[in-house]
Amino acid sequence: MSSEEAARYFWLLAAAHVVVWTLARLLAEPNAPLDVVEMAYLGREWQLGYANHPPLAAWITEAAVVLGGGSIWAVYLAAQLAMVTCLWAAWRLGRELLSPGAALLGAAVLECCLYYHFSTAEVNNNVALYPFWALAVLFFYRALTASALRDWVATGACVAIGLLAKYSMAILVVSMVAFMLAVPVARNHWRRPGPYLALGTALVVVAPHLYWAAGQHFPAVQWAIERTRDPDHRSRFLNVLSFSRDQLSAVLPIVAVLLPLTGVRWRLRRLDSVERFSRAFLVAMSLGPFALQVALALALDLKLRSMYGSQLWTFTGVLILFSLALRPETLRWRSAAIGCALVGVGMVVAAIVYDQAWPYVNGQPMSVHFPGREAAALVHAVWSERFDQPLLIVGGEWMLAANAALYSRPRLQVYSGGPYARDPRPSPQHNPWTSDEALERTGGILLWSADRQDPSFTALLCRRFPTLEVLDPVALRWETGAPIAPLRVAMAVIPPGSDEAASGRLEIDPMGAGCARGRSRT
């Protein structure tokens, strides 16, 4: 296969991936996934950082929602463009090490790994990290082999943008530094300006966020530490084994489709000195971060979640095809390509079936079955029957409020307890862009689950917002045909400014600590 043919096939693969997976998500998921809802809620405020995350995923999600005219399809598209960037990085690195056909296959086998499509329905921090991790590895290789300063600049920029996606980008940085210390050819670059130019570029790009994070005492780091604590107190060795098992199950389909070429009994191919350097690089960048994560987990007793390894495997196909002796028969290459296509199609079908069948099989809905559009219509109907001015803020339990805000036109500001907070009371700490005073000035609606909150919760809200009008709970049906009990949503209205008595339907509740009781006609 010529380079031109391989390039045509690659771009056909990339286009097919983007179109098929974007449409699959759009058609199979009636509501935005949880991470999209969260990132849109945060991204609307365009902050330099957030209580739980660096800002990049939120920025990308908000930009996609805005460019998509408020629709979610653009977020699905952005997620798949991130995955295609990984495919492109694998292909481009493969072109420097392999024949054109092998380079194409080294990228295409990522269609067999669930981390590159099945689990990428949203732009979360992991998905935002993928492309910049992959690009950093590609440009780092070019910087080490070609010594061009522009490649060092690109490496530093990708590392910094990756840190804005997720701080675990630092694991790749440690692997890069270790490689440059351990391998003599790479070690020579410390005497040249390239590494220092990369460091300077990275610091310039990430400096505004670091300034913000230092002023806030690095809240995302504290959140990450909390996430790595194991509430079940399992053995650290069991945690590592569980993490390793999950990574192996994600990588095994790649190994399986390449078996016609490699055989069951692998043999390393003979390499010259330049090729040995390239193999060492691929091993260090592919397996080094995994080994470092395992070592840290064992040393610090950290819980490693499956998705913490999701970005590690972009160059797995290239590593296998470059390092092992391959069988040259054309039929074997065709078999590997057909196997890759079949597994890729199977993944699409499995993802659609999974989204649709989950509520029927498990009796529980997922976030993609949440009635977000109905929640948005409800809050606007409740507001418009009371006030002439537009609704600006929705608060309370973050998932309810953020869904209602996302599907509102125009979109609303969220004042909640913060993503994943158990307490649904609005929190200025998690929402520094607004406050109780702003909510009382503009008015707004609070939402919370009527089934999960103690009745005394209403009294707490009433003491905090004395003009609150508490409404009867409303039942919302999940976006699935499965027989699942409706979601019961409790609601309260805070009138804008001095308009708290504008409604003529209020009765003072002597037990409500100053709140009023009302009924909605919606």
C-alpha positions as a printed Julia matrix, in Angstrom:
522×3 Matrix{Float64}:
   0.0     0.0    0.0
   1.38    3.41  -0.96
   1.49    6.39   1.39
  -1.22    8.14  -0.62
  -3.55    5.14  -0.42
  -2.93    4.76   3.31
  -3.68    8.45   3.82
  -6.98    8.17   1.93
  -8.01    5.15   3.96
  -7.07    6.87   7.2
  -9.19    9.92   6.5
 -12.1     7.69   5.46
 -11.71    5.87   8.78
 -11.56    9.17  10.67
 -14.66   10.53   8.92
 -16.57    7.29   9.51
 -15.63    7.3   13.19
 -16.81   10.85  13.72
 -20.08   10.45  11.84
 -21.03    7.0   13.17
 -20.23    7.62  16.82
 -21.73   11.11  16.86
 -24.97    9.82  15.36
 -24.98    6.74  17.61
 -24.87    8.91  20.71
 -27.34   11.43  19.36
 -29.89    8.77  18.48
 -29.41    6.42  21.45
 -29.23    8.97  24.27
 -32.39   11.04  24.79
 -30.7    13.2   27.44
 -27.17   14.52  27.83
 -24.82   12.26  29.84
 -24.02   13.32  33.38
 -20.56   14.69  32.57
 -21.93   16.85  29.75
 -24.5    18.29  32.14
 -21.78   19.01  34.69
 -19.31   20.5   32.21
 -21.98   22.72  30.64
 -23.03   23.92  34.09
 -19.43   24.86  34.91
 -18.34   25.99  31.44
 -21.1    28.57  31.18
 -19.18   30.65  33.73
 -15.81   30.57  31.89
 -13.69   30.36  35.05
  -9.93   29.7   35.19
 -10.67   26.67  37.34
 -13.4    24.94  39.29
 -13.8    23.33  42.69
 -13.46   19.79  41.31
 -11.64   20.15  38.0
  -9.2    22.08  35.85
 -11.14   24.11  33.28
 -10.45   22.68  29.81
 -13.28   20.13  29.61
 -15.8    22.72  30.78
 -14.5    25.26  28.25
 -14.71   22.76  25.37
 -18.22   21.7   26.35
 -19.45   25.27  26.62
 -17.87   26.2   23.3
 -19.5    23.17  21.65
 -22.91   23.98  23.13
 -22.67   27.59  21.97
 -21.44   26.68  18.48
 -24.16   24.05  18.24
 -26.86   26.6   18.95
 -27.54   25.13  22.38
 -27.86   21.57  21.1
 -25.92   18.63  22.53
 -24.89   17.13  19.19
 -21.87   19.43  19.02
 -20.58   18.03  22.33
 -20.81   14.49  20.95
 -18.97   15.72  17.88
 -16.23   17.36  19.97
 -15.7    14.12  21.92
 -15.23   12.13  18.73
 -12.91   14.74  17.23
 -10.77   14.26  20.32
 -10.69   10.51  19.65
  -9.83   11.0   15.99
  -6.93   13.19  17.11
  -5.62   10.15  19.0
  -6.0     8.03  15.88
  -4.16   10.69  13.9
  -1.29   10.81  16.41
  -0.94    7.01  16.28
  -1.01    7.09  12.48
   1.55    9.88  12.19
   3.96    8.24  14.64
   3.39    4.95  12.85
   4.32    6.57   9.54
   7.74    7.39  10.96
   8.33    3.83  12.16
   6.29    1.46   9.96
   5.21    0.83   6.4
   2.15    2.87   5.29
  -0.23   -0.09   5.64
   1.12   -1.03   9.07
   0.87    2.58  10.25
  -2.75    2.66   9.13
  -3.5    -0.58  10.99
  -1.68    0.72  14.08
  -4.21    3.55  14.23
  -7.24    1.56  13.13
  -6.91   -0.98  15.95
  -7.95    1.74  18.39
 -11.46    1.1   17.08
 -11.21   -2.18  19.02
 -10.51   -0.48  22.36
 -13.59    0.65  24.27
 -11.72    3.62  25.73
 -11.7     5.29  22.3
 -15.43    5.22  21.59
 -17.68    3.23  23.96
 -16.8     5.38  26.98
 -16.5     8.71  25.15
 -20.07    9.95  24.97
 -19.12   13.22  26.64
 -16.33   15.74  26.91
 -15.21   15.1   30.47
 -11.75   15.62  31.91
 -10.55   12.22  30.7
 -11.75   12.79  27.13
 -10.28   16.29  27.08
  -6.94   14.82  28.16
  -6.77   12.12  25.45
  -5.74   14.19  22.42
  -3.16   16.31  24.19
  -1.57   13.28  25.83
  -1.32   11.63  22.41
  -0.02   14.76  20.69
   2.53   15.36  23.44
   3.96   11.87  22.85
   4.08   12.41  19.07
   5.81   15.78  19.29
   8.16   14.54  22.02
   9.34   11.76  19.71
   9.9    14.23  16.91
  11.73   16.58  19.26
  14.07   13.79  20.36
  14.75   12.52  16.84
  14.71   15.71  14.74
  15.77   18.2   17.43
  13.61   20.94  15.89
  12.74   23.67  18.36
   9.19   23.88  17.04
   8.63   20.28  18.18
   9.82   21.14  21.69
   7.44   24.12  21.72
   4.59   21.87  20.57
   5.47   19.32  23.25
   5.39   21.95  25.99
   2.12   23.42  24.72
   0.42   19.99  24.59
   1.63   19.12  28.07
   0.28   22.4   29.45
  -3.09   22.07  27.73
  -3.25   18.49  28.98
  -2.71   19.77  32.54
  -5.65   22.13  31.99
  -7.69   19.02  31.21
  -6.49   16.84  34.07
  -3.57   17.03  36.46
  -2.73   13.38  35.78
  -0.92   14.69  32.69
   1.94   15.03  35.16
   2.33   11.23  35.02
   3.31   11.5   31.36
   5.71   14.33  32.17
   7.45   12.17  34.78
   7.72    9.37  32.21
   9.22   11.79  29.68
  11.78   13.1   32.15
  12.68    9.58  33.27
  13.22    8.54  29.64
  15.48   11.51  29.02
  17.52   10.59  32.1
  17.73    6.86  31.44
  18.44    6.68  27.69
  21.81    8.12  26.59
  20.63    9.42  23.21
  17.77   11.28  24.87
  19.98   12.42  27.76
  22.11   14.45  25.35
  19.18   16.82  24.79
  19.61   18.27  28.29
  22.62   20.13  26.91
  20.45   21.81  24.28
  17.76   24.49  24.58
  14.86   22.25  23.51
  13.73   20.85  26.9
  13.94   24.27  28.54
  11.98   25.85  25.71
   9.29   23.19  26.23
   9.25   23.94  29.97
   8.96   27.68  29.36
   6.14   27.2   26.87
   4.26   24.98  29.29
   4.6    27.47  32.14
   3.34   30.35  29.99
   0.25   28.39  28.9
  -0.65   27.03  32.31
   0.34   30.09  34.4
  -3.12   31.75  34.59
  -4.7    28.56  35.88
  -1.87   27.97  38.36
  -2.31   31.51  39.66
  -6.02   30.89  40.16
  -5.47   27.46  41.72
  -2.87   28.78  44.17
  -5.27   31.5   45.28
  -7.95   28.85  45.88
  -5.55   26.43  47.63
  -5.65   23.97  44.72
  -9.2    22.67  45.18
  -9.01   20.23  42.26
  -5.99   18.56  43.85
  -7.91   18.14  47.08
 -10.83   16.7   45.11
  -8.52   14.27  43.29
  -7.06   13.09  46.6
 -10.56   12.46  47.93
 -11.43   10.5   44.78
  -8.43    8.2   45.21
  -9.41    7.2   48.73
 -11.09    3.82  48.89
 -14.27    3.96  51.0
 -14.35    0.14  51.09
 -10.82   -0.01  52.53
  -9.81   -2.83  50.24
  -6.25   -4.03  50.08
  -4.05   -1.79  47.95
  -2.96   -4.9   46.07
  -6.55   -5.78  45.24
  -7.11   -2.23  43.99
  -4.09   -2.47  41.71
  -5.15   -5.9   40.45
  -8.64   -4.59  39.7
  -7.2    -1.6   37.81
  -4.8    -3.82  35.86
  -7.61   -6.22  34.96
  -9.68   -3.33  33.57
  -6.77   -2.11  31.46
  -6.06   -5.59  30.18
  -9.68   -6.11  29.15
  -9.54   -2.83  27.19
  -6.3    -3.72  25.4
  -6.97   -7.41  24.69
  -9.21   -6.74  21.65
  -6.28   -4.91  20.02
  -4.02   -7.87  20.69
  -6.67  -10.27  19.41
  -7.2    -8.62  16.02
  -3.43   -8.52  15.44
  -2.95  -12.25  16.14
  -3.07  -13.19  12.42
   0.08  -11.08  12.04
   1.9   -11.77  15.3
   0.83  -15.34  15.99
   0.17  -16.64  19.47
   3.87  -17.04  20.23
   5.31  -13.56  19.99
   8.86  -13.03  18.71
  10.73   -9.76  18.95
  12.14   -8.68  15.62
  15.77   -7.73  15.21
  16.4    -4.0   15.4
  19.3    -1.71  14.65
  20.43    0.93  17.16
  18.04    3.62  15.87
  15.11    1.21  15.94
  16.01    0.09  19.47
  15.76    3.69  20.57
  12.31    3.96  18.97
  11.16    0.74  20.64
  12.42    1.95  24.01
  10.51    5.18  23.44
   7.27    3.36  22.63
   7.61    1.11  25.66
   8.37    4.05  27.94
   5.46    6.17  26.7
   2.96    3.29  26.51
   3.81    1.28  29.61
   5.77    3.77  31.71
   2.74    5.83  32.83
   0.85    2.61  33.66
   3.75    1.34  35.77
   4.05    4.71  37.49
   0.35    4.74  38.37
   0.6     1.25  39.82
   3.7     2.16  41.83
   2.04    5.28  43.25
  -1.1     3.34  44.13
   0.9     0.71  45.99
   3.11    3.25  47.76
   0.37    5.7   48.76
  -2.59    3.3   49.01
  -4.56    5.08  46.27
  -7.68    3.74  44.62
  -7.22    3.6   40.85
 -10.43    3.81  38.86
 -10.67    2.14  35.47
 -10.83    5.4   33.51
  -7.57    6.62  35.06
  -5.84    4.4   32.5
  -8.01    5.28  29.53
  -5.58    7.64  27.82
  -2.57    5.32  28.07
  -3.1     3.04  25.11
  -3.09    5.23  21.98
   0.18    3.77  20.7
  -0.42    0.13  21.66
  -0.97   -0.98  18.05
   2.12    0.88  16.86
   4.2    -0.69  19.66
   3.07   -4.22  18.79
   3.52   -3.82  15.04
   6.93   -2.2   15.43
   8.37   -4.53  18.06
   7.21   -7.99  16.98
   8.12  -10.17  14.03
   5.12  -10.12  11.7
   3.93  -12.67   9.19
   4.08  -11.08   5.74
   1.3   -12.91   3.88
  -1.29  -10.54   2.39
  -4.15  -12.75   3.6
  -3.03  -12.31   7.2
  -3.0    -8.52   6.88
  -6.44   -8.66   5.31
  -7.68  -10.86   8.16
  -6.4    -8.38  10.74
  -8.11   -5.51   8.93
 -11.41   -7.41   8.67
 -11.2    -8.37  12.34
 -10.64   -4.75  13.26
 -13.68   -3.67  11.23
 -15.91   -6.34  12.75
 -14.93   -5.47  16.31
 -15.42   -1.78  15.57
 -18.93   -2.34  14.2
 -19.69   -4.59  17.15
 -18.7    -1.81  19.53
 -21.17    0.57  17.89
 -24.0    -1.93  18.18
 -23.06   -2.74  21.78
 -23.05    0.94  22.77
 -26.51    1.55  21.3
 -27.95   -1.6   22.88
 -26.34   -0.72  26.21
 -27.93    2.74  26.3
 -31.34    1.44  25.33
 -31.47   -1.82  27.27
 -29.97   -0.8   30.61
 -33.25    0.34  32.26
 -35.04   -2.83  31.15
 -32.3    -5.15  32.39
 -31.39   -3.41  35.64
 -34.61   -1.64  36.49
 -32.72    1.61  36.98
 -32.3     4.54  34.58
 -29.0     6.15  33.64
 -28.28    9.86  33.37
 -29.01    9.69  29.62
 -32.61    8.84  30.5
 -33.12   11.87  32.7
 -36.12   14.04  31.67
 -34.02   17.16  31.16
 -36.24   18.85  28.59
 -39.32   18.23  30.73
 -37.55   19.67  33.78
 -36.62   22.78  31.81
 -40.17   23.24  30.52
 -41.5    22.79  34.06
 -39.38   25.47  35.7
 -40.14   27.99  32.97
 -43.87   27.27  33.16
 -43.86   27.69  36.95
 -41.93   30.94  36.66
 -43.91   32.46  33.79
 -47.25   31.95  35.55
 -45.96   34.15  38.38
 -43.65   36.76  36.88
 -43.25   38.72  33.66
 -39.46   38.96  33.78
 -37.24   36.11  32.53
 -35.96   33.37  34.79
 -32.19   33.64  35.26
 -31.15   31.23  38.01
 -32.08   27.66  38.89
 -30.57   26.0   41.93
 -30.8    23.22  44.47
 -29.79   19.62  43.76
 -27.11   20.01  41.14
 -28.17   17.3   38.67
 -31.76   18.5   38.57
 -30.8    22.17  38.34
 -28.02   21.63  35.78
 -30.26   19.57  33.51
 -32.99   22.19  33.66
 -30.42   24.9   32.93
 -28.86   23.04  30.0
 -32.17   22.54  28.19
 -33.48   26.05  28.84
 -33.49   28.72  26.13
 -31.69   30.89  26.96
 -29.62   28.75  29.29
 -29.82   29.47  33.0
 -27.19   30.02  35.62
 -26.92   27.2   38.18
 -26.66   27.83  41.92
 -26.43   24.39  43.47
 -24.65   22.4   46.12
 -21.92   21.72  43.61
 -21.33   18.67  41.39
 -21.71   15.42  43.32
 -22.42   17.25  46.58
 -24.82   15.39  48.84
 -26.24   18.61  50.25
 -28.46   20.26  47.61
 -28.51   23.64  49.35
 -26.94   26.34  47.11
 -23.26   26.7   47.92
 -21.31   29.92  47.23
 -18.13   27.89  47.68
 -18.95   25.71  44.67
 -20.56   28.57  42.71
 -18.39   31.65  43.32
 -19.92   33.4   40.3
 -23.2    33.96  42.15
 -24.56   34.27  45.69
 -27.63   34.25  47.9
 -27.92   38.01  47.34
 -27.96   37.56  43.56
 -30.6    34.84  43.85
 -32.8    37.02  46.05
 -32.32   39.99  43.74
 -33.17   38.25  40.46
 -35.32   35.48  41.9
 -35.08   31.86  40.86
 -36.29   28.31  41.3
 -34.85   25.62  43.55
 -35.22   21.91  42.74
 -34.51   18.85  44.84
 -35.56   15.22  44.99
 -38.73   14.83  47.02
 -37.87   11.21  47.77
 -34.34   11.74  49.07
 -34.75   14.78  51.33
 -35.99   14.87  54.92
 -39.03   17.16  55.38
 -36.94   19.37  57.67
 -34.88   20.3   54.61
 -37.66   22.65  53.5
 -37.53   24.44  56.83
 -33.79   24.97  56.4
 -34.38   26.57  53.01
 -37.14   28.75  54.44
 -34.89   30.15  57.13
 -32.26   30.96  54.51
 -34.71   32.42  51.98
 -37.73   33.76  53.91
 -39.7    34.7   50.77
 -39.58   31.16  49.45
 -42.77   29.74  47.97
 -42.78   25.96  48.34
 -44.75   24.04  45.72
 -46.13   20.54  45.7
 -43.78   17.89  44.25
 -44.09   17.13  40.54
 -43.56   13.71  38.94
 -41.33   13.54  35.86
 -41.17   10.45  33.67
 -37.78    9.07  32.73
 -36.91    9.05  29.02
 -37.35    5.31  28.61
 -40.18    2.88  28.04
 -39.01    0.66  30.89
 -41.41    0.39  33.86
 -39.55    2.76  36.2
 -41.2     4.9   38.85
 -41.29    8.6   37.93
 -38.84   11.03  39.47
 -40.53   13.14  42.14
 -39.14   16.68  42.1
 -39.75   19.17  44.89
 -39.77   22.83  43.86
 -39.61   26.23  45.47
 -39.84   29.72  43.95
 -37.88   32.71  45.2
 -39.58   35.9   43.95
 -37.41   38.58  42.35
 -36.62   41.56  44.55
 -39.7    43.2   46.02
 -42.05   41.09  43.91
 -42.33   38.36  46.52
 -46.03   39.14  46.98
 -46.77   39.41  43.26
 -48.63   36.11  43.24
 -52.12   36.23  44.67
 -52.2    32.51  45.36
 -49.99   32.35  48.47
 -51.02   31.23  51.92
 -48.74   31.7   54.91
 -47.64   28.37  56.38
 -47.28   28.71  60.18
 -44.92   25.72  60.21
 -42.75   26.93  57.34
 -40.49   29.36  59.21
 -41.72   32.29  57.13
 -42.17   30.43  53.83
 -45.33   30.45  51.77
 -47.15   27.47  50.35
 -48.38   27.56  46.81
 -49.64   25.33  44.07
 -48.54   25.18  40.47
 -51.06   24.92  37.66
 -48.47   23.22  35.42
